[in-house]
Amino acid sequence: SGGQMTNWGAHYLDIAQWGNGADDTGPVEIDGKGEFPPKGLFNTADRVDIKYTYANGVLLHLTTSGGHTRFEGTAGWVDVTRGRIKAGPESLLKVKIKPNEIHLYKSRDHKQNFLDCIKSRKQPVADAEIGHRSASVCHLGNISMLLGRPVKWDPKKEKFINDAAADQMIGRPMRAPWRL
C-alpha cells in the first residue's frame, strides 16, 4: 500500500529501476498525487498515484493498486510479482535472450548472493548504490506528493532543479553533536 511507500514501494521500484537499466540513476521528473489520512497515528499516504519520467523516455507509473511490476513495450508486456512472471502474449516467456542482448544479473536468494559475493569479491545483485537509488525513487515520490506538485530532479547531482522547497525535504536537521 502507499502507506508503505518506502517499504514495499522500494521492492517494486527496485525491479522497475533494474529492468530500465537505471540502477545508477533515477527519474528526471516526478508527478505524485497521494491521499493522506486526516488524523491518526500515521502520516504517510495510504493511496498513491505517481508518474516518474526518465531521461531515456521511459514512464514509470506507481499506484496503490499494484503488488506487481509491469513492463510494457511494442511487442507486449511482462508482469513480475514475487515468485511469478506473466506475459502477454505468453510466448514472450519462451523467447531465448541472445548472447548480444541485455542479460540482467540473476539471483534467486539475495542473502546467499551477498554471502557468495563476500567470497568472490563480485558485486551483489543489489549493492549499496542500487539500494540507495531504489529508496531515493520512493522518497522522490513522497516529496512530490507532500508538495502537491511535480518536481524536476537531477539524478547525477541528486538535487532538485531550481526548487529550494523540495531540496529542503531531501534531509532533516541532525541533532547535535551529529553532523555531515
N, C-alpha and C positions, 0 to 999 in steps of 0.2 A: 504494500500500500504506500501511498505518498507519505504517510507518517514515518515510514522507514526509508525515506529517500536516500540517506547515506548508508543504509544497511543493505536491504535487498536491491535498491536502486544501483548501488555500486556493482553488484554482480551482473545485472543485465547491461548496464552501461559499459562495463569492462568487456563483455563479449562483443558489444557493438564497436567499441574502440578497436579491439583486436581484429575483427573482420574488416574494418575500414582501413587498416594499416595505420592507425592513429595512436599507437601505444606511447609514442614520444611527443605527442602534440595534443591538440584539443580543438573544440569548435571556435569559430571566429564571431559568431553571433548566437545569442540565446534569447528566446522569447518564451517566458514562463508565466503560466497562469496557475493559480492554486486556490483552494478553499481551505481556510484555516478555521479551527474550532473557535467559536466566540468566547468560550470560557472552559475552565477545566485544568487538569494537570499538564497537558501537552500543548505546545505552541507550534507544532510542525504541521505542515499541510497534510490533510487526510485525502485530498483529491488533487491530482496534478495533471497538467497538460502543457508539456514543454517541447518546443521545437528548437533543435540545435542545428546550425548550419556550419559546415566545414569548408575550408579553403578549396578543397577538391570538388566542391559542389554537392557532396553527399548531405542529405537531410535526414536527421535522426529525430524521431518523434517518440517521446516518452509520455505514456499515460498511465493512470492508476489501474485501469482495467487490463493490465498486462499479464505478468507472470511468464513472459517469454520474450525472446528477441527474434525479430523477423527481418530478414534481408530480402529486399525486393529489387529485381533487375529486369532487363529486357526479355530474358528467357523464362522468367517465373520468379518463384520465391522459395526461400528456405527458412524454416521456423525452428528455433532452438530453445529448449527449456531443459531444466535439469534432468539428464538421463534420456532425453527424447529429441529426435530430429524428424521433422516432417518437411515435405516439399510439394510444390505444385508447379508443374506436373511431377508426379512421383519419380519419373525417370531421371530427374536431376540427381537423385540419391545414388544412382547406379553409374553416373559419369565418373570415369577414371581421370584423376588430375595428372596431367602430363608433366614430365620432369622439368620442362622450362616454364611451367606455370607456378603461381604462388602456392606455397605449401606453408600452412600455419603450424606452429610448434604444437605438438600433440602431448597431452598429459591427462591421464585418467585419474591420477591421485596426486594432488598438489603437495601434500605433506611429504610423500615419498619422493616426488620430483625435487623438492627442496633439499632433502637429505642426500639424494644422489648427486645433486649439483655441488654440495659441500665437498664431496669426494672428487668429483670430476673437474671442478672449477668452471663448469659451464654456467651460463646464465639460466636461472629457473624460468619456468613458463610465465610466472608473474613476479618480476623483480620489484624492487622498491620504487623505481621510476614509474612502472606500469601501475602499481597500486596508487601512487600519488596522483597520476593523471586521471585514473578512474574516479578517485574520490573528488578530484577537482571538478570534474564534469557534474557531479552531484551538487557540489557547493555552488557552482555557477548557476545551475537551475534554481536553487534555493534563493540566491541573491536576486535573480530576475523576478521570481515570484514575490519576494518581500518588497522589492522596489515597485512592483506593479507595472513594469515596462521592459521592453527589450534592452539588452546591453550588448556592446561590442567588446570582444576580448582579443588580446594579442597573446597567443599561446607561447610564443618564444620568450617574451618579456614577463609573461604571467602577470599582466596588468590589464585593467580595463582601458579602453581608448577614450580619452577626454571625458572621464566620468569619475570625479572625486568622490561622489556619494557611494558609488559601487566599490571603488578602491578601498574605502574605509571599512567595508564589510569583509575584506579578504582575511583580516586577522582581528584579534582582540588585544586590548592592552594587557600586558603581563604584570603580575603582582611583583613588587619589589621583594627580593633583590634580583629577580629573574629578568633577563633582557637578551636581545639578539643583536 
